[in-house]
């Protein structure tokens, strides 16, 4: 079953993101601020409550940087479109699942929601 927004198919029946550019051009600006679709050539910072889908033309491997001083309960959602390559989620000095390393999304059409728990555990996948 495909999912449509404003008559644009955004997830096809194979559960793949589709028509991202067409979708972005038709939504109202207030909705575009909730979900950002970005083709990044330089690292992109995310903030609390951001929902970002990373698109890549293959020129660079995108880097998304988590907040440096998150508060308990902060959340971000980061997704990767169906392009090749990987998206690096830079931990920015905080742990992700208790490990002081970046998180790599290398599977097409992957979405991960992260919530900041506490310093020792850091960002957790939820």
N, C-alpha and C positions, 0 to 999 in steps of 0.2 A: 504494500500500500504506500503510495507516494504521499508526501506532505506538502501542501501548498500554502503560501502566504501571499495575499494580494494577487491571487491567480497565477503566481509563479511557483513552479515546483522547486522546493529548496532541498528536499530529500527524496531521492527517487525510490522506486520499488525495491532496489537492491541495497537500500540503506546507505547510499552515497550522497554527499552534498552535491548539488547541481545548481546551475543558474545563479551563482553567487553574485556576479556582476549585475545581471538583470534585476535581481532582488534588491540589491543595495540602491539602485537608481530609482526604484519606485516607492520605497518606504518614506514615511514622514521623518523629518529630521529628529524629532523626539525619540522615535523608535531606533533610529540609526545610532543614537547615543547610548542605547542600552546594549545593542549588539554591534560590535565593530568588526568589519571585515578588512583586513589589512595585508598588503603585500609589502613585507618589510625589507628594506635594504640596509637599515641600521637597527640596533636594538630598540625595542619598544617597551616602555615602562607600563605596568598595569597598576590599577588602584583598586581599593576595596569595592566589591560589587561589579567589577568589570566582567564582561562576557565578550571574549574576542575569538574570532575564527581567523586563523592565519592561512592566507593563501600564498602560494609561492610559484613564481614563474620559472624556478630552477636556477636563477642567477646567483642567489645566495641562500645559505641555510639560515632561516630566521632565528633570532634570539629574543625571547620575551623575558623581561626582568621583573621579578616579584618585588613588592615594597620592601624597603630596608628596615623599617620599624613598624611591623604589623602589630595590631592589637588582637587579643583573643577574640575569636568570632569573625574576623575578617574573612571574606571569601572572594575567590576569583574563579572564573571558568575559562579555560583555554582549549581551543579545538584546532585540529589540523585538517585541512581539506584533503582531497584525494590526489594531490600532487606527490611526485617522488621526493625523496630527501627526508630531512628530519627537522623538527622544531626543538630548540633547546630552551628549557625554562630555567633561567638563571636564578638560583636560590638567594642571591644577593646577601650572603653572609648568614642566612638562617638555614636550619635543617629542613629537609623534606622527608617525611616519614622517619625521622630520627637520624638521617644521614646527611652529612654536610657536603652534598654534591648536587649538581644540576639534575633536572629531570629531562629525559629525552623522549619526545614523541616521534616515533618513526613508523607507525602504522597508519596508513591512510584512513581518513574519516574517523579519527579518534578525538574524543572530548574528555577532558579531565577537569573535575571540580576540586579545588583545593580550599581548605579552611585552615586558618591559623589556630593552633590549639594552645601550646605553651612552648617556652624556649627549648626544652630538651627534645621534644617531639617535632616542634616547628609546624610546617604545613603538612596537613594530612589529606590523603585522597579520600573523598567522600562521594 
